[in-house]
Amino acid sequence: MEETDSRGTSRSLDLHGQVAESMAGRKYHDLAIRAVCVYLKADGKSSSATSAITGIPTKTVTNLYRRACDRGFDLTARPLVMKDEFVADAPKAGRPKKQTSELT
């Protein structure tokens, strides 16, 4: 979905009509929307049909589904079981930020 503001600027919206957060030039999709993508793909919808329903790019839908299956999502289980770790962000690479102790 897209929304146009008073200046004519177009913004991408998620299923709830909220502007997707931008992180380092990428759009963030919350866990619920990611889970919907995985469920739709498990139900036999194509990536393009799932993309049209959720507003997530087709390649991202394919990657989300592949990653969920790699992490243990079982599409043959009934009822389908979805866990946060199936669709959660991968750990970020690199050195962690320096921790400072707070003096009170």
Protein Blocks (a to p, Z undefined) as FASTA:
>chain_A
ZZddfkopacdddfkopacddeehiacddfklmmmmmmmmmnopafklmmmmnopafklm
mmmmmmmmmnopafkbccddddfklmgccddedjddddddddZZ
